[in-house]
Amino acid sequence: MSSTPGDFYQRDRDWHPPALVPAYKSSVTRSPNLPLLSLENSLSEVTGPTFGHKDIGPVDHDLLLNYATQGDPIGERIILHGRILDENARPVPETLIEIWQANAGGRYRHRNDSYLAPIDPNFGGCGRTLTDQNGYYHFRTVKPGAYPWRNSINNWRPAHIHFSVFGTAFAQRLVTQMYFEGDPLIDKCPIATSMPDPNALDQLIAPLDMNAAIPLDCLAYRFDIILRGRRSTLFENRLEGN
């Protein structure tokens, strides 16, 4: 693989959602009222830390095992896999990916989550791995449940898994989330529907992948992530474009 980056395509400002979406109520208080400022990173922010295989535990990618002490987690077992690619569809190897999610009942293992669904004692809800030389990654986990949120009187978040993708330095972290094919709550979610281009939303929906499923064990979903370029995957912390 060549280390020379490909052409940088001008971003499409209609691809990513606006910062202010009144139907998504928290965006009203979080969206900036003044033009954004561009701040240069310090040398330490752009040169490290870097991550290697020695930083990843043998079951960090397996959410069915990495927290379990008394048995298996409850829920639909799934494989989540895909590739990290650049704007020219070339693989991005040795890239750290972290995921976190609610359990099968729709509850996060977090002290601020007060949803009435029970905590699963054998499910931590987070994992991490490095892409291989072909930009490929995979996780084992359970399919997360939907949960209500206080956006309006009866809003529910679709089942989703959060992704964090690191570059060659900690300051290059990008964050997004993945939905599941066929979920009827996607079209009802103010966060998902804030995206002006339906094709951009489609990139956040992982299709069912029966070829990667394991018979009598688990289903599989494929989620590829495109970095940079005018059709890059939406990242929540880079709404101005990648």
VEXNU-284524 format. One record per atom (N, C-alpha, C): residue in one letter; x, y, z. Coordinates in steps of 0.2 Angstrom, whole numbers, padded with zeros to 4 digits, always signed. Example, Ala and Ser with C-alpha at 12.3 -4.5 7.8 and 13.67 -1.06 7.14 Angstrom:
BEGIN
a+0066-0028+0039;a+0062-0022+0039;a+0066-0016+0039;s+0064-0011+0035;s+0068-0005+0036;s+0064+0000+0039;
//
This chain:
BEGIN
m+0004-0006+0000;m+0000+0000+0000;m+0004+0006+0000;s+0003+0011-0004;s+0007+0017-0005;s+0005+0022+0001;s+0010+0025+0004;s+0009+0029+0010;s+0007+0036+0008;t+0007+0038+0001;t+0005+0044-0002;t-0002+0045-0001;p-0005+0050+0002;p-0012+0051+0002;p-0015+0052-0005;g-0021+0050-0006;g-0025+0052-0012;g-0027+0059-0013;d-0030+0061-0019;d-0032+0067-0020;d-0037+0069-0014;f-0037+0075-0012;f-0042+0077-0007;f-0048+0080-0010;y-0054+0077-0010;y-0060+0080-0014;y-0063+0085-0009;q-0065+0090-0013;q-0069+0096-0009;q-0075+0093-0006;r-0076+0095+0000;r-0082+0092+0004;r-0089+0095+0001;d-0094+0091+0002;d-0101+0093+0000;d-0104+0095+0006;r-0106+0101+0006;r-0109+0104+0012;r-0116+0102+0013;d-0119+0099+0008;d-0126+0096+0009;d-0126+0089+0011;w-0120+0086+0012;w-0120+0079+0014;w-0121+0078+0021;h-0118+0083+0025;h-0118+0082+0032;h-0124+0086+0035;p-0127+0085+0040;p-0133+0089+0043;p-0130+0095+0046;p-0135+0100+0046;p-0133+0107+0049;p-0133+0106+0057;a-0129+0110+0060;a-0128+0110+0067;a-0134+0111+0071;l-0139+0115+0068;l-0145+0117+0071;l-0151+0113+0068;v-0154+0109+0071;v-0160+0105+0069;v-0165+0106+0074;p-0170+0110+0074;p-0175+0112+0079;p-0178+0105+0082;a-0180+0100+0077;a-0183+0094+0080;a-0179+0090+0084;y-0172+0091+0084;y-0167+0088+0088;y-0166+0093+0093;k-0169+0093+0099;k-0169+0098+0103;k-0163+0100+0107;s-0158+0095+0108;s-0152+0097+0111;s-0147+0101+0106;s-0149+0100+0100;s-0145+0104+0095;s-0146+0111+0095;v-0152+0113+0098;v-0153+0120+0099;v-0148+0124+0104;t-0147+0120+0109;t-0142+0123+0114;t-0135+0122+0112;r-0134+0117+0108;r-0127+0115+0107;r-0124+0118+0101;s-0128+0120+0096;s-0126+0123+0090;s-0123+0130+0091;p-0117+0131+0087;p-0114+0138+0088;p-0118+0144+0085;n-0118+0149+0088;n-0121+0155+0086;n-0116+0160+0081;l-0110+0158+0082;l-0105+0162+0078;l-0101+0158+0074;p-0097+0161+0069;p-0093+0156+0065;p-0088+0152+0069;l-0087+0146+0066;l-0082+0142+0070;l-0075+0145+0069;l-0071+0144+0074;l-0063+0146+0074;l-0059+0139+0073;s-0054+0140+0069;s-0049+0135+0067;s-0043+0136+0072;l-0042+0131+0076;l-0037+0131+0081;l-0031+0126+0079;e-0025+0128+0078;e-0020+0123+0077;e-0019+0118+0083;n-0017+0112+0081;n-0015+0107+0086;n-0008+0108+0088;s-0007+0106+0094;s+0000+0106+0097;s+0004+0100+0094;l+0011+0100+0095;l+0015+0095+0092;l+0013+0088+0095;s+0012+0088+0102;s+0010+0082+0105;s+0003+0079+0103;e-0001+0084+0101;e-0008+0081+0099;e-0008+0078+0092;v-0003+0080+0088;v-0003+0077+0081;v+0002+0072+0080;t+0006+0070+0085;t+0012+0065+0084;t+0011+0059+0089;g+0006+0059+0093;g+0005+0053+0097;g-0001+0054+0102;p-0003+0049+0106;p+0000+0043+0106;p-0002+0038+0100;t+0002+0034+0098;t+0000+0029+0093;t-0002+0022+0096;f-0005+0018+0093;f-0008+0012+0096;f-0005+0006+0092;g-0003+0000+0095;g-0001-0006+0092;g-0005-0012+0095;h-0003-0018+0092;h-0006-0024+0094;h-0005-0025+0102;k+0000-0023+0105;k+0002-0024+0112;k-0003-0021+0116;d-0007-0016+0113;d-0012-0012+0117;d-0019-0015+0117;i-0019-0020+0113;i-0026-0023+0113;i-0026-0030+0116;g-0031-0032+0121;g-0031-0038+0124;g-0034-0043+0119;p-0033-0050+0121;p-0035-0055+0116;p-0043-0055+0115;v-0047-0053+0120;v-0054-0053+0119;v-0057-0046+0119;d-0053-0041+0118;d-0056-0034+0118;d-0061-0033+0113;h-0061-0037+0107;h-0065-0036+0102;h-0072-0041+0103;d-0072-0045+0108;d-0077-0049+0109;d-0081-0047+0115;l-0087-0044+0114;l-0091-0041+0119;l-0095-0047+0122;l-0095-0053+0119;l-0098-0058+0123;l-0094-0061+0128;l-0088-0060+0128;l-0083-0063+0133;l-0079-0058+0137;n-0078-0051+0135;n-0074-0047+0138;n-0076-0044+0145;y-0082-0045+0147;y-0085-0043+0153;y-0088-0049+0157;a-0090-0054+0153;a-0094-0060+0156;a-0090-0063+0162;t-0093-0064+0167;t-0090-0068+0173;t-0095-0074+0175;q-0101-0073+0174;q-0106-0078+0176;q-0110-0082+0171;g-0108-0081+0165;g-0112-0084+0159;g-0112-0079+0153;d-0116-0081+0148;d-0116-0077+0142;d-0121-0071+0143;p-0119-0065+0139;p-0124-0060+0139;p-0131-0062+0136;i-0136-0058+0138;i-0142-0059+0136;i-0143-0055+0130;g-0147-0059+0125;g-0148-0055+0118;g-0146-0059+0112;e-0148-0056+0106;e-0147-0058+0100;e-0139-0058+0098;r-0136-0063+0098;r-0129-0063+0096;r-0127-0061+0089;i-0123-0056+0088;i-0121-0054+0081;i-0114-0053+0080;i-0112-0054+0074;i-0105-0052+0072;i-0106-0045+0068;l-0101-0040+0070;l-0101-0034+0067;l-0094-0033+0063;h-0094-0032+0057;h-0088-0032+0053;h-0088-0027+0047;g-0082-0026+0045;g-0082-0021+0039;g-0075-0019+0038;r-0074-0013+0034;r-0067-0011+0032;r-0067-0003+0033;i-0061-0001+0035;i-0060+0007+0035;i-0057+0008+0029;l-0059+0013+0025;l-0057+0015+0018;l-0056+0022+0018;d-0051+0024+0013;d-0050+0031+0012;d-0055+0033+0006;e-0054+0040+0004;e-0059+0042-0001;e-0058+0039-0008;n-0052+0036-0009;n-0051+0032-0015;n-0052+0024-0014;a-0056+0022-0009;a-0057+0015-0008;a-0051+0011-0006;r-0046+0014-0004;r-0040+0010-0001;r-0041+0009+0006;p-0038+0003+0008;p-0039+0001+0015;p-0034+0006+0020;v-0037+0007+0026;v-0033+0010+0031;v-0031+0005+0036;p-0025+0003+0036;p-0023-0002+0041;p-0021+0000+0048;e-0020-0004+0053;e-0018-0003+0059;e-0021+0003+0062;t-0028+0004+0061;t-0032+0009+0064;t-0036+0007+0070;l-0036+0010+0076;l-0039+0008+0082;l-0047+0010+0081;i-0051+0005+0082;i-0058+0006+0082;i-0061+0004+0089;e-0065+0009+0092;e-0068+0007+0098;e-0076+0007+0097;i-0079+0003+0100;i-0087+0003+0100;i-0089+0003+0107;w-0095+0006+0108;w-0099+0006+0114;w-0106+0006+0113;q-0111+0003+0117;q-0117+0002+0115;q-0122+0000+0121;a-0128+0001+0121;a-0133-0002+0126;a-0133-0009+0125;n-0136-0012+0131;n-0137-0020+0131;n-0143-0021+0127;a-0145-0028+0127;a-0151-0030+0123;a-0157-0027+0125;g-0158-0024+0132;g-0163-0021+0134;g-0164-0014+0133;g-0158-0011+0130;g-0158-0004+0128;g-0155+0000+0134;r-0151-0003+0138;r-0148+0001+0144;r-0140+0001+0144;y-0137+0007+0145;y-0130+0007+0145;y-0128+0006+0152;r-0122+0003+0152;r-0118+0002+0159;r-0115+0008+0161;h-0119+0013+0163;h-0117+0020+0165;h-0121+0022+0170;r-0118+0026+0175;r-0121+0028+0181;r-0127+0033+0180;n-0126+0036+0174;n-0131+0041+0172;n-0137+0039+0168;d-0137+0032+0167;d-0142+0029+0163;d-0147+0026+0168;s-0153+0030+0168;s-0158+0028+0173;s-0164+0024+0170;y-0163+0022+0163;y-0169+0018+0160;y-0170+0012+0164;l-0177+0010+0164;l-0179+0005+0169;l-0177-0002+0166;a-0174-0003+0160;a-0172-0010+0158;a-0166-0012+0163;p-0166-0018+0164;p-0160-0020+0169;p-0153-0020+0166;i-0148-0020+0170;i-0141-0020+0168;i-0140-0028+0167;d-0136-0030+0162;d-0134-0037+0161;d-0127-0037+0165;p-0127-0042+0170;p-0121-0042+0173;p-0115-0045+0169;n-0117-0048+0164;n-0111-0051+0159;n-0110-0047+0153;f-0112-0041+0153;f-0111-0037+0147;f-0109-0030+0149;g-0103-0028+0146;g-0100-0022+0148;g-0102-0016+0143;g-0103-0019+0137;g-0105-0014+0132;g-0100-0010+0128;c-0093-0012+0128;c-0088-0009+0125;c-0083-0013+0123;g-0079-0012+0117;g-0074-0016+0115;g-0069-0012+0110;r-0064-0015+0108;r-0059-0011+0103;r-0055-0016+0100;t-0053-0014+0094;t-0048-0018+0090;t-0044-0014+0085;l-0040-0017+0082;l-0036-0014+0076;l-0038-0017+0070;t-0038-0012+0064;t-0039-0015+0058;t-0033-0019+0055;d-0034-0024+0051;d-0028-0027+0048;d-0025-0024+0042;q-0021-0027+0039;q-0018-0024+0033;q-0022-0022+0027;n-0028-0025+0027;n-0033-0024+0022;n-0039-0019+0025;g-0037-0016+0031;g-0042-0011+0034;g-0048-0015+0037;y-0048-0021+0038;y-0054-0025+0040;y-0054-0026+0048;y-0060-0026+0050;y-0061-0027+0058;y-0067-0031+0059;h-0067-0034+0065;h-0074-0037+0067;h-0074-0037+0074;f-0081-0037+0076;f-0082-0038+0083;f-0088-0043+0084;r-0088-0046+0090;r-0094-0051+0092;r-0097-0047+0098;t-0104-0047+0097;t-0108-0043+0102;t-0115-0045+0102;v-0119-0042+0106;v-0127-0043+0106;v-0130-0037+0102;k-0135-0038+0099;k-0139-0032+0096;k-0142-0028+0101;p-0140-0022+0101;p-0143-0017+0107;p-0150-0016+0106;g-0154-0015+0111;g-0161-0013+0111;g-0162-0005+0110;a-0168-0004+0108;a-0170+0003+0107;a-0171+0006+0114;y-0171+0012+0115;y-0173+0015+0122;y-0176+0022+0121;p-0180+0024+0126;p-0183+0031+0125;p-0178+0037+0127;w-0179+0043+0124;w-0175+0048+0126;w-0180+0054+0127;r-0177+0059+0131;r-0182+0065+0132;r-0181+0071+0127;n-0182+0069+0121;n-0182+0074+0115;n-0189+0077+0115;s-0194+0072+0115;s-0201+0074+0115;s-0205+0069+0119;i-0211+0069+0119;i-0215+0065+0124;i-0214+0057+0123;n-0213+0055+0117;n-0212+0048+0115;n-0207+0047+0110;n-0201+0049+0110;n-0196+0048+0106;n-0192+0042+0108;w-0190+0038+0103;w-0186+0032+0105;w-0180+0032+0100;r-0174+0030+0103;r-0168+0030+0098;r-0168+0023+0095;p-0167+0022+0089;p-0166+0016+0085;p-0160+0012+0088;a-0160+0005+0088;a-0154+0002+0090;a-0148+0004+0086;h-0143+0005+0090;h-0137+0008+0087;h-0131+0006+0091;i-0125+0007+0087;i-0119+0006+0090;i-0114+0011+0089;h-0111+0014+0094;h-0106+0020+0093;h-0099+0018+0091;f-0096+0021+0086;f-0090+0020+0084;f-0085+0025+0085;s-0079+0024+0087;s-0074+0029+0088;s-0068+0026+0084;v-0065+0030+0079;v-0060+0028+0074;v-0054+0033+0076;f-0048+0030+0077;f-0042+0035+0079;f-0038+0035+0073;g-0035+0040+0072;g-0029+0041+0066;g-0023+0039+0070;t-0018+0043+0067;t-0011+0041+0070;t-0009+0046+0076;a-0014+0049+0079;a-0013+0053+0085;a-0020+0054+0088;f-0020+0055+0095;f-0026+0055+0099;f-0031+0060+0096;a-0028+0066+0094;a-0032+0072+0092;a-0036+0070+0085;q-0035+0065+0082;q-0038+0063+0076;q-0044+0058+0077;r-0046+0058+0083;r-0052+0053+0084;r-0058+0056+0081;l-0062+0051+0078;l-0068+0053+0074;l-0074+0048+0077;v-0080+0051+0078;v-0085+0047+0082;v-0091+0047+0077;t-0094+0041+0077;t-0101+0040+0073;t-0105+0035+0076;q-0110+0033+0073;q-0114+0028+0076;q-0118+0024+0070;m-0119+0018+0071;m-0121+0013+0066;m-0128+0011+0068;y-0133+0011+0063;y-0140+0008+0064;y-0140+0001+0060;f-0146-0002+0061;f-0147-0009+0058;f-0152-0009+0053;e-0151-0012+0047;e-0156-0013+0042;e-0162-0015+0044;g-0168-0011+0042;g-0174-0013+0043;g-0177-0011+0049;d-0174-0007+0053;d-0176-0004+0059;d-0181+0002+0058;p-0188+0001+0060;p-0193+0006+0058;p-0192+0012+0062;l-0188+0012+0068;l-0187+0018+0071;l-0182+0023+0068;i-0178+0021+0063;i-0173+0025+0060;i-0177+0031+0057;d-0182+0030+0053;d-0186+0036+0050;d-0190+0040+0055;k-0190+0038+0061;k-0194+0042+0066;k-0189+0046+0071;c-0183+0045+0070;c-0178+0047+0074;c-0175+0054+0072;p-0176+0060+0076;p-0174+0066+0074;p-0167+0067+0073;i-0163+0063+0076;i-0155+0063+0075;i-0154+0060+0068;a-0157+0054+0066;a-0155+0051+0060;a-0158+0055+0054;t-0164+0058+0055;t-0167+0062+0050;t-0165+0069+0049;s-0160+0071+0053;s-0157+0078+0052;s-0153+0078+0046;m-0151+0072+0044;m-0146+0072+0038;m-0150+0074+0032;p-0148+0079+0028;p-0152+0081+0022;p-0152+0076+0016;d-0147+0072+0016;d-0146+0068+0010;d-0148+0060+0012;p-0153+0057+0010;p-0155+0050+0012;p-0149+0045+0010;n-0145+0047+0005;n-0139+0042+0004;n-0134+0043+0009;a-0133+0048+0013;a-0129+0049+0018;a-0131+0045+0024;l-0138+0045+0025;l-0140+0041+0031;l-0140+0034+0029;d-0140+0032+0023;d-0139+0025+0021;d-0133+0022+0023;q-0128+0027+0023;q-0121+0024+0024;q-0120+0023+0032;l-0125+0025+0036;l-0125+0023+0043;l-0129+0017+0045;i-0132+0014+0040;i-0136+0008+0041;i-0132+0002+0039;a-0131-0002+0043;a-0127-0008+0042;a-0132-0014+0039;p-0131-0016+0033;p-0135-0022+0030;p-0134-0028+0033;l-0139-0032+0034;l-0138-0039+0036;l-0134-0043+0031;d-0129-0047+0034;d-0124-0050+0029;d-0124-0058+0031;m-0129-0061+0027;m-0129-0068+0029;m-0123-0072+0027;n-0119-0070+0023;n-0113-0074+0021;n-0108-0074+0027;a-0108-0069+0031;a-0104-0069+0037;a-0107-0072+0043;a-0113-0073+0043;a-0117-0076+0049;a-0114-0083+0050;i-0115-0085+0056;i-0113-0092+0058;i-0119-0096+0060;p-0121-0101+0056;p-0127-0105+0057;p-0127-0108+0064;l-0134-0107+0067;l-0135-0109+0073;l-0131-0106+0079;d-0129-0100+0077;d-0125-0096+0082;d-0127-0089+0082;c-0125-0085+0076;c-0127-0078+0076;c-0127-0075+0069;l-0131-0070+0068;l-0131-0066+0062;l-0125-0061+0062;a-0125-0058+0056;a-0119-0053+0055;a-0122-0047+0051;y-0119-0041+0053;y-0120-0035+0049;y-0113-0032+0047;r-0113-0029+0041;r-0107-0026+0038;r-0108-0018+0038;f-0103-0015+0041;f-0102-0008+0042;f-0096-0006+0039;d-0095-0003+0033;d-0089+0000+0031;d-0089+0008+0032;i-0083+0010+0034;i-0082+0017+0035;i-0078+0021+0030;i-0080+0026+0027;i-0076+0030+0022;i-0073+0036+0026;l-0066+0037+0026;l-0063+0043+0029;l-0062+0048+0023;r-0063+0054+0025;r-0062+0060+0020;r-0066+0060+0014;g-0066+0065+0010;g-0069+0065+0004;g-0076+0068+0004;r-0079+0069-0002;r-0086+0072-0002;r-0091+0067+0000;r-0090+0061+0000;r-0095+0056+0002;r-0092+0052+0008;s-0089+0055+0013;s-0086+0052+0019;s-0092+0050+0023;t-0091+0045+0027;t-0096+0043+0032;t-0097+0049+0037;l-0103+0050+0039;l-0105+0056+0044;l-0101+0054+0051;f-0097+0059+0053;f-0095+0059+0060;f-0098+0064+0064;e-0100+0062+0070;e-0104+0067+0074;e-0100+0073+0077;n-0093+0072+0078;n-0089+0077+0080;n-0086+0081+0075;r-0087+0080+0069;r-0084+0084+0063;r-0090+0085+0058;l-0095+0089+0061;l-0101+0090+0057;l-0099+0095+0051;e-0093+0099+0052;e-0092+0103+0047;e-0089+0100+0041;g-0088+0093+0041;g-0085+0090+0035;g-0078+0087+0037;n-0076+0081+0034;n-0070+0078+0036;n-0064+0080+0032;
//
